[in-house]
Amino acid sequence: MKRYFTMKLFSAGLILVAWFTFAIMNLTQNAEGLWNKIEATGHSVTEFTLFPDTFDAFANQDVFSKMSLIETYGFLQKLMLKNEENNFEVVKDTDGKLHYATFADGPNDVKEIVNAVSALNRALFSTESKLTVLMPPDKVLQGVTTFDEALPYSYHNETADRFLEAMLLRGINAIDFRDAILTSGIPPKDIFFDTDHHWTIESNFWAFTHLLEQLNEIYDLDLDPDGFYTDPENYNFITYEKSYLGSMGRKTGVIYAGADDFTVIFPKFETKYRFDAFNPLYEVHSEGRFEDALIIGYPFNIQNFEQSINTDKYFAYLQGNQSIVTIKNELSDGPRVLIIKDSMSVPMTAFLSTVCSEVVLIDPRFYEENIIEYAIQGEFDHVIVSIYPQNLTPEFFDYNTK
């Protein structure tokens, strides 16, 4: 018995020594890098602690030997032929694409979010603004995506169906991308990244062209009448092969998930923009051509493979998720548009800006003012709500309680 407890104590001691050694190495190796990142935002460390999620994200980017640990774990999961990782945080479908697992018994109740959109619609009655709801596809493509029997099912598409039915009953115009993209000519395997929850940049470009087509039909508009701005021949498509690990891939590693190709799309034609982004921590201002003002070049110029593949290239467009973003197209006299959105619509919005004089994006999770008041006072031609099925939750529809 004494020998048993001695071995237990010895094992516990080894674990504690290993833990403290790793903590010290992590601190000494990465403290300077974390400090420099915080300083680059123009805020002190004390101020940064007021935003624990952001502070935690910064700290986790440079954990000592982080990728080695992730790759080792992913290799072991692959050896065991597992289609789930980290207690079902991430699962694989039968085509090898990664998904965030959601355990659900049925669709979400949409009453609260339907009431929020209805309130926005009523508020816009006193303006000239036209309200449109967009429904991007869920990564679980209906009739296409399948899972092993034991893996959880999300009911995100069923929730989206309920939401769109409620929009129809209330007379609110809605554009559903889900069926349309399956007949778009984009192969189903290329609609979404394998390692990320976002759709590809090519899918975002298609969504822009489909949105213009639907807006013209619903509201009898004449946006891009010659088809110039929606013609792929008028854009550069530059593909970086096996260069991208998405949000889920960064949790599982390349060995387990593989790596995605990433295509950057930007206009060949003349463009001139003013871009302004705001969030509680910092501001971003840029101007110039589309690719200079609306796309961050840094993620595509990193020479170190590990740093490059782990950089969120999807958010190279429009600086990702910000509280509020204003895009002014100085060469267009097109409509002014407000988009209340999640991350799915960020690159699509960049392409939409080519036919608009101004586009404003608001993320309800981060914007601290009253969104309905902003929409009323902004005198927009169009107000668009674009939230994809997984995010049909009250967090993304908090318009007027701040």
C-alpha positions as CSV (number, residue, x, y, z in Angstrom):
1,M,0.0,0.0,0.0
2,K,2.8,2.4,0.9
3,R,4.5,1.7,-2.4
4,Y,1.2,2.4,-4.2
5,F,0.9,5.9,-2.6
6,T,4.6,6.6,-3.1
7,M,4.1,6.0,-6.9
8,K,1.0,8.2,-6.9
9,L,2.9,11.0,-5.2
10,F,5.8,10.6,-7.6
11,S,3.6,10.7,-10.7
12,A,1.7,13.8,-9.3
13,G,5.1,15.4,-8.7
14,L,6.3,14.8,-12.2
15,I,3.1,16.2,-13.6
16,L,3.4,19.4,-11.5
17,V,7.1,19.8,-12.5
18,A,6.2,19.4,-16.1
19,W,3.3,21.8,-15.8
20,F,5.4,24.5,-14.1
21,T,8.3,24.0,-16.5
22,F,5.9,24.5,-19.5
23,A,4.4,27.6,-17.8
24,I,7.8,29.2,-17.3
25,M,9.0,28.4,-20.8
26,N,5.7,29.8,-22.2
27,L,6.1,33.0,-20.2
28,T,9.8,33.6,-21.1
29,Q,9.3,32.7,-24.7
30,N,6.1,34.7,-25.4
31,A,5.7,37.5,-22.9
32,E,7.5,40.0,-25.1
33,G,5.4,39.0,-28.2
34,L,2.2,39.4,-26.2
35,W,3.3,42.8,-24.9
36,N,4.2,44.0,-28.4
37,K,0.7,42.9,-29.7
38,I,-1.0,44.8,-27.0
39,E,1.1,47.9,-27.5
40,A,0.3,47.8,-31.2
41,T,-3.3,48.4,-30.4
42,G,-2.5,51.6,-28.6
43,H,-3.8,50.4,-25.3
44,S,-2.1,49.5,-22.0
45,V,-2.1,46.0,-20.5
46,T,-4.4,47.3,-17.7
47,E,-6.9,48.5,-20.3
48,F,-6.7,45.2,-22.2
49,T,-7.7,43.2,-19.2
50,L,-11.1,44.9,-19.4
51,F,-11.6,42.7,-22.5
52,P,-10.8,39.2,-21.3
53,D,-11.9,37.4,-24.5
54,T,-9.5,39.5,-26.6
55,F,-6.7,39.3,-24.1
56,D,-7.1,35.5,-24.0
57,A,-7.1,35.3,-27.8
58,F,-3.9,37.3,-28.0
59,A,-2.3,35.2,-25.3
60,N,-3.3,31.9,-26.9
61,Q,-1.8,32.8,-30.3
62,D,1.8,32.2,-29.1
63,V,1.6,29.4,-26.6
64,F,5.0,27.6,-26.4
65,S,5.1,24.7,-28.9
66,K,1.3,25.2,-29.4
67,M,1.2,23.7,-33.0
68,S,3.5,20.8,-32.0
69,L,1.0,19.9,-29.2
70,I,-2.0,20.2,-31.5
71,E,-0.4,18.2,-34.3
72,T,0.6,15.5,-31.9
73,Y,-2.9,15.2,-30.5
74,G,-4.4,15.3,-34.0
75,F,-2.0,12.6,-35.2
76,L,-3.1,10.3,-32.4
77,Q,-6.8,11.0,-33.2
78,K,-6.2,10.2,-36.8
79,L,-4.4,6.9,-35.9
80,M,-7.5,5.9,-34.0
81,L,-9.7,6.7,-37.0
82,K,-11.8,9.1,-34.9
83,N,-14.2,11.5,-36.6
84,E,-14.4,13.7,-33.5
85,E,-11.9,15.6,-31.5
86,N,-11.7,17.1,-28.0
87,N,-14.9,15.5,-26.6
88,F,-17.0,16.4,-29.7
89,E,-15.9,20.0,-30.0
90,V,-15.1,19.4,-33.7
91,V,-16.4,16.5,-35.8
92,K,-15.8,15.3,-39.4
93,D,-18.5,14.6,-41.9
94,T,-18.1,11.7,-44.4
95,D,-16.3,13.9,-46.9
96,G,-13.7,14.9,-44.3
97,K,-14.9,18.5,-43.7
98,L,-14.8,19.8,-40.1
99,H,-17.8,21.0,-38.2
100,Y,-18.4,22.4,-34.8
101,A,-20.6,19.9,-33.0
102,T,-24.0,21.0,-31.7
103,F,-26.1,18.7,-29.6
104,A,-29.8,19.5,-30.1
105,D,-33.1,17.8,-29.9
106,G,-34.8,20.1,-32.5
107,P,-34.8,23.6,-34.0
108,N,-34.3,26.7,-31.9
109,D,-37.2,28.8,-30.9
110,V,-37.1,31.8,-33.2
111,K,-39.8,34.0,-31.6
112,E,-37.4,36.4,-30.0
113,I,-35.3,37.0,-33.1
114,V,-38.4,37.3,-35.3
115,N,-39.7,39.9,-33.0
116,A,-36.4,41.8,-33.2
117,V,-36.5,41.9,-37.0
118,S,-40.1,42.8,-37.0
119,A,-39.4,45.8,-34.7
120,L,-36.6,46.9,-37.1
121,N,-39.0,46.6,-40.0
122,R,-41.7,48.7,-38.3
123,A,-39.2,51.3,-37.4
124,L,-38.1,51.6,-41.0
125,F,-41.7,52.3,-42.1
126,S,-41.0,56.0,-41.4
127,T,-38.0,56.0,-43.8
128,E,-37.3,55.3,-47.4
129,S,-35.2,52.3,-46.4
130,K,-36.1,48.8,-47.7
131,L,-35.4,45.9,-45.4
132,T,-34.2,42.6,-46.7
133,V,-33.2,39.4,-44.8
134,L,-30.4,37.2,-46.2
135,M,-29.9,33.5,-45.4
136,P,-26.4,32.2,-46.2
137,P,-26.0,28.4,-46.3
138,D,-25.1,26.4,-43.3
139,K,-22.0,24.2,-43.7
140,V,-24.4,21.2,-43.3
141,L,-25.6,21.4,-46.9
142,Q,-29.1,19.9,-47.1
143,G,-29.1,16.8,-49.2
144,V,-25.3,16.8,-49.5
145,T,-23.6,16.7,-46.1
146,T,-23.7,13.4,-44.1
147,F,-22.3,12.2,-40.8
148,D,-21.6,8.9,-39.2
149,E,-24.6,7.7,-37.3
150,A,-23.1,8.4,-33.8
151,L,-22.3,12.1,-34.5
152,P,-24.6,14.9,-33.3
153,Y,-27.0,16.8,-35.6
154,S,-27.4,20.6,-35.3
155,Y,-30.9,21.4,-36.7
156,H,-29.5,24.8,-37.9
157,N,-31.2,24.5,-41.3
158,E,-34.6,23.6,-39.6
159,T,-34.2,26.7,-37.5
160,A,-33.5,28.8,-40.6
161,D,-36.6,27.4,-42.2
162,R,-38.7,28.5,-39.2
163,F,-37.1,31.9,-39.3
164,L,-37.8,32.5,-43.0
165,E,-41.3,31.2,-42.7
166,A,-41.9,33.9,-40.0
167,M,-40.4,36.6,-42.3
168,L,-42.8,35.6,-45.1
169,L,-45.8,35.8,-42.7
170,R,-44.8,39.3,-41.7
171,G,-44.3,40.5,-45.2
172,I,-40.5,40.9,-44.9
173,N,-38.5,40.2,-48.0
174,A,-36.0,37.4,-47.7
175,I,-33.3,35.9,-50.0
176,D,-32.4,32.3,-49.3
177,F,-29.0,31.4,-50.7
178,R,-29.1,27.7,-49.5
179,D,-30.8,26.1,-52.5
180,A,-29.5,28.6,-55.0
181,I,-25.9,27.9,-54.3
182,L,-26.4,24.2,-54.9
183,T,-27.3,25.0,-58.5
184,S,-24.7,27.8,-58.9
185,G,-22.2,25.7,-60.7
186,I,-19.8,25.7,-57.6
187,P,-19.1,22.0,-56.7
188,P,-20.6,21.3,-53.3
189,K,-17.2,20.3,-51.9
190,D,-15.9,23.8,-52.8
191,I,-18.7,25.9,-51.2
192,F,-17.1,25.8,-47.7
193,F,-13.6,25.5,-46.5
194,D,-12.7,22.0,-45.2
195,T,-11.1,23.4,-42.0
196,D,-13.3,26.5,-41.4
197,H,-16.9,27.3,-40.7
198,H,-17.0,30.0,-43.4
199,W,-17.8,29.6,-47.0
200,T,-15.0,30.2,-49.5
201,I,-14.2,33.6,-51.1
202,E,-15.4,32.1,-54.4
203,S,-18.8,31.4,-52.7
204,N,-18.8,35.0,-51.3
205,F,-18.3,36.3,-54.8
206,W,-21.2,34.2,-56.1
207,A,-23.3,35.4,-53.3
208,F,-22.6,39.0,-54.3
209,T,-23.8,38.3,-57.9
210,H,-26.9,36.4,-56.7
211,L,-27.7,39.2,-54.2
212,L,-27.7,41.8,-57.0
213,E,-29.8,39.7,-59.2
214,Q,-32.4,39.2,-56.4
215,L,-32.4,42.9,-55.3
216,N,-33.0,44.0,-58.9
217,E,-35.9,41.6,-59.2
218,I,-37.5,42.3,-55.8
219,Y,-37.2,46.1,-55.9
220,D,-37.2,46.7,-59.7
221,L,-33.7,48.1,-59.5
222,D,-31.0,48.4,-62.2
223,L,-27.8,47.7,-60.3
224,D,-25.0,46.7,-62.7
225,P,-27.2,46.6,-65.8
226,D,-24.3,45.6,-68.1
227,G,-23.1,42.9,-65.8
228,F,-19.7,44.5,-65.6
229,Y,-19.2,44.3,-61.8
230,T,-20.5,40.7,-61.5
231,D,-18.4,39.4,-64.3
232,P,-15.5,37.2,-62.9
233,E,-13.4,38.2,-65.9
234,N,-13.1,41.7,-64.4
235,Y,-11.5,40.3,-61.2
236,N,-8.1,38.8,-60.3
237,F,-8.3,35.4,-58.7
238,I,-5.0,34.5,-56.9
239,T,-5.0,31.0,-55.2
240,Y,-2.5,30.1,-52.4
241,E,-2.5,26.3,-52.4
242,K,-2.6,24.5,-49.0
243,S,-2.1,27.8,-47.2
244,Y,-5.0,28.1,-44.8
245,L,-6.1,26.5,-41.6
246,G,-9.6,27.7,-40.6
247,S,-11.0,28.1,-37.1
248,M,-11.6,24.4,-36.6
249,G,-8.4,23.3,-38.3
250,R,-6.4,25.5,-35.9
251,K,-7.9,23.3,-33.1
252,T,-7.1,19.9,-34.8
253,G,-3.9,20.6,-36.8
254,V,-2.9,19.9,-40.4
255,I,-2.2,16.2,-39.9
256,Y,-5.8,15.5,-38.8
257,A,-7.6,18.0,-41.0
258,G,-5.4,18.8,-44.0
259,A,-5.1,22.4,-45.2
260,D,-7.3,24.5,-47.5
261,D,-6.4,26.4,-50.7
262,F,-7.3,30.1,-50.3
263,T,-8.2,32.3,-53.2
264,V,-8.0,36.1,-53.0
265,I,-10.4,38.0,-55.3
266,F,-10.1,41.7,-56.2
267,P,-11.0,44.0,-59.1
268,K,-8.9,44.5,-62.2
269,F,-10.8,47.8,-62.9
270,E,-10.1,51.1,-61.3
271,T,-11.3,51.6,-57.7
272,K,-11.0,54.2,-55.0
273,Y,-12.1,53.6,-51.5
274,R,-12.1,55.1,-48.0
275,F,-12.4,52.5,-45.2
276,D,-13.0,53.1,-41.5
277,A,-13.4,50.4,-38.8
278,F,-14.1,50.9,-35.1
279,N,-14.2,48.7,-32.1
280,P,-13.7,49.2,-28.4
281,L,-10.0,48.7,-28.6
282,Y,-8.8,50.4,-31.7
283,E,-9.6,52.1,-35.0
284,V,-8.5,51.3,-38.5
285,H,-8.4,53.8,-41.4
286,S,-7.2,53.1,-44.9
287,E,-7.8,54.4,-48.5
288,G,-6.9,53.6,-52.0
289,R,-7.7,50.8,-54.4
290,F,-9.9,47.9,-53.4
291,E,-7.0,45.6,-52.5
292,D,-5.2,48.3,-50.6
293,A,-8.2,49.7,-48.6
294,L,-10.3,46.6,-48.1
295,I,-7.8,43.7,-47.9
296,I,-4.9,43.2,-45.5
297,G,-1.9,42.0,-47.5
298,Y,0.1,40.8,-44.5
299,P,-1.4,37.3,-44.2
300,F,-0.3,36.5,-47.7
301,N,3.3,37.7,-47.4
302,I,4.4,35.7,-44.3
303,Q,7.3,33.5,-45.1
304,N,7.2,31.2,-42.0
305,F,4.9,28.3,-42.9
306,E,3.6,27.7,-39.4
307,Q,2.7,31.4,-38.9
308,S,1.3,31.7,-42.4
309,I,-1.0,28.7,-42.3
310,N,-2.4,29.8,-38.9
311,T,-3.2,33.3,-39.9
312,D,-6.9,34.0,-40.4
313,K,-6.9,34.9,-44.1
314,Y,-10.7,35.0,-44.2
315,F,-10.5,38.1,-42.1
316,A,-8.0,39.7,-44.4
317,Y,-11.2,41.2,-45.9
318,L,-12.5,44.3,-44.1
319,Q,-10.5,43.6,-41.0
320,G,-12.9,40.8,-40.0
321,N,-15.5,41.4,-37.3
322,Q,-15.5,45.0,-36.1
323,S,-18.2,46.9,-34.2
324,I,-18.9,49.2,-37.1
325,V,-17.3,49.6,-40.5
326,T,-17.9,52.3,-43.1
327,I,-16.8,51.7,-46.8
328,K,-17.1,54.7,-49.1
329,N,-16.7,54.0,-52.8
330,E,-15.6,57.3,-54.2
331,L,-16.2,56.2,-57.8
332,S,-19.8,55.1,-57.4
333,D,-23.1,57.0,-57.1
334,G,-24.9,53.7,-56.2
335,P,-27.1,53.1,-53.2
336,R,-26.2,53.5,-49.5
337,V,-26.6,50.2,-47.7
338,L,-26.5,49.2,-44.0
339,I,-25.8,45.5,-43.3
340,I,-26.4,44.0,-39.9
341,K,-24.2,40.9,-40.1
342,D,-22.1,38.1,-38.7
343,S,-18.7,37.0,-40.2
344,M,-20.2,35.0,-43.1
345,S,-21.1,38.2,-45.0
346,V,-17.8,40.1,-44.7
347,P,-16.1,39.2,-48.0
348,M,-19.5,39.3,-49.8
349,T,-19.9,42.9,-48.6
350,A,-16.5,43.9,-49.9
351,F,-17.7,42.8,-53.4
352,L,-21.1,44.5,-52.9
353,S,-19.3,47.8,-52.3
354,T,-18.3,47.9,-56.0
355,V,-21.9,48.9,-56.9
356,C,-22.6,51.1,-53.8
357,S,-21.6,54.6,-52.9
358,E,-21.4,53.6,-49.2
359,V,-21.8,50.4,-47.2
360,V,-22.0,50.3,-43.4
361,L,-21.6,47.0,-41.5
362,I,-22.7,46.6,-37.9
363,D,-22.0,43.5,-35.8
364,P,-24.7,43.3,-33.1
365,R,-22.3,41.4,-30.8
366,F,-19.9,44.4,-30.5
367,Y,-21.8,47.5,-31.4
368,E,-22.6,49.4,-28.2
369,E,-25.3,51.9,-29.5
370,N,-28.9,51.5,-30.5
371,I,-28.9,49.8,-33.9
372,I,-32.5,50.6,-34.8
373,E,-31.9,54.3,-34.1
374,Y,-28.8,54.2,-36.3
375,A,-30.7,52.6,-39.1
376,I,-33.5,55.2,-38.9
377,Q,-31.1,58.2,-38.8
378,G,-28.8,56.9,-41.5
379,E,-31.1,57.5,-44.4
380,F,-30.0,54.2,-46.1
381,D,-31.6,53.0,-49.3
382,H,-31.4,49.4,-48.1
383,V,-31.0,47.7,-44.7
384,I,-29.9,44.1,-44.9
385,V,-29.9,41.6,-42.1
386,S,-27.5,38.7,-42.9
387,I,-27.1,36.1,-40.2
388,Y,-26.3,32.5,-41.1
389,P,-28.2,29.5,-39.7
390,Q,-25.8,28.6,-36.9
391,N,-26.1,32.2,-35.5
392,L,-29.8,32.5,-35.4
393,T,-29.7,33.3,-31.7
394,P,-30.7,36.3,-29.6
395,E,-27.0,37.4,-29.4
396,F,-27.1,38.4,-33.1
397,F,-30.4,40.2,-32.9
398,D,-29.9,42.6,-30.0
399,Y,-30.8,45.8,-31.9
400,N,-32.3,48.3,-29.4
401,T,-31.5,47.3,-25.8
402,K,-28.0,48.8,-25.5
